Amino acid sequence: MLLESSWLQLLGVSVGVQWIAWTVAVFFQTEKFYDLVGSLTFLLVNHLSHGCSSLTSRQNVVSYLVFAWACRLGTFLFLRVLKDGGDRRFDKAKHDPAMFFKFWTIQGLWIFITLIPALTLA
């Protein structure tokens, strides 16, 4: 089982990656890679958690299913944004760094919270 400090580290990675991506997104005033970064963060946090686990069959299956889901959803959403030329949810936010920061922070928190079932297996 992960130590409580490991959970905080994984939360920090999840939110930290989003904040780094936010700085790039604000600079370019784009949301085109928002969902892609979210999926890559899912993959990263899942991988880090799995690496700290006992590598039981259940942990392996759950980690691989999270991997497959994040790849599929991330690819779909990224291709959709490229095809549509943007994401209407961010039309106002991408021009307001403070509001845009909230979207990125919430995504980091959402990633960590939705991974809690997988994290508890580690």
C-alpha positions in Angstrom: 0.0 0.0 0.0 1.2 3.5 -0.8 2.3 5.7 2.0 0.2 8.8 2.6 3.2 10.9 1.5 3.2 8.9 -1.8 -0.4 9.9 -2.3 0.5 13.5 -1.8 3.3 13.1 -4.2 1.0 11.6 -6.8 -1.5 14.4 -6.3 1.4 16.9 -6.7 2.4 15.3 -10.0 -1.2 15.3 -11.2 -1.8 19.0 -10.5 1.8 20.0 -11.2 1.7 18.6 -14.8 -1.5 20.5 -15.4 0.0 23.8 -14.1 3.1 23.4 -16.4 0.8 22.7 -19.3 -1.3 25.7 -18.3 1.7 28.0 -18.7 2.2 26.8 -22.2 -1.6 27.0 -23.0 -1.7 30.6 -21.7 1.3 31.6 -23.7 -0.3 30.2 -26.9 -3.9 31.0 -25.9 -5.0 27.5 -26.9 -6.9 24.6 -25.4 -6.1 22.2 -28.2 -3.9 19.9 -26.0 -6.0 20.1 -22.8 -7.5 16.7 -23.1 -4.3 15.2 -24.4 -2.4 16.4 -21.4 -5.1 15.1 -19.1 -4.8 11.6 -20.6 -1.0 11.7 -20.5 -1.2 12.7 -16.8 -3.6 9.8 -16.2 -1.0 7.5 -17.8 1.9 9.1 -15.8 0.2 8.9 -12.4 -1.1 5.4 -13.1 2.4 4.3 -14.1 4.0 5.9 -11.0 1.4 4.2 -8.8 1.8 0.9 -10.5 5.6 1.1 -10.1 5.2 1.4 -6.3 2.7 -1.5 -6.1 3.2 -5.2 -5.3 2.5 -6.0 -8.9 -0.3 -8.5 -8.1 -2.5 -9.8 -10.9 -5.3 -7.4 -9.8 -3.0 -4.4 -9.8 -1.7 -5.3 -13.2 -5.1 -5.7 -14.7 -6.4 -2.5 -13.3 -3.3 -0.5 -14.4 -3.5 -1.9 -17.9 -7.2 -1.1 -18.1 -6.6 2.4 -17.0 -3.8 2.6 -19.6 -6.1 1.4 -22.4 -8.9 3.7 -21.4 -6.6 6.8 -21.1 -5.1 6.1 -24.5 -8.4 5.6 -26.2 -10.2 8.5 -24.7 -7.2 10.9 -25.0 -6.7 10.0 -28.7 -10.4 10.5 -29.4 -10.7 13.8 -27.7 -7.5 15.2 -29.1 -8.4 14.2 -32.7 -11.9 15.7 -32.2 -10.4 19.0 -31.0 -8.0 19.1 -34.0 -10.9 18.3 -36.4 -13.2 20.9 -34.9 -10.4 23.5 -34.6 -11.0 24.0 -30.9 -13.2 23.4 -27.9 -16.1 25.8 -27.3 -15.8 25.2 -23.5 -12.7 27.3 -23.5 -13.7 30.2 -25.8 -13.7 32.7 -22.9 -11.4 30.9 -20.5 -8.3 30.7 -22.8 -8.1 34.5 -22.9 -8.4 34.8 -19.1 -5.4 33.2 -17.4 -7.0 33.1 -14.0 -10.1 31.3 -15.3 -8.0 29.0 -17.5 -5.9 28.1 -14.4 -9.1 26.9 -12.7 -9.9 24.5 -15.6 -6.3 23.1 -15.5 -6.3 22.7 -11.7 -9.7 21.0 -11.6 -8.5 18.6 -14.3 -5.5 17.7 -12.1 -7.7 17.1 -9.1 -10.2 15.2 -11.2 -7.4 12.9 -12.5 -6.2 12.1 -9.0 -9.7 11.6 -7.6 -10.8 9.3 -10.4 -7.6 7.2 -10.0 -8.2 6.7 -6.3 -9.7 3.2 -6.8 -6.5 2.2 -8.8 -4.3 3.9 -6.3 -5.8 2.0 -3.4 -4.7 -1.3 -4.9 -1.0 -0.3 -4.9 
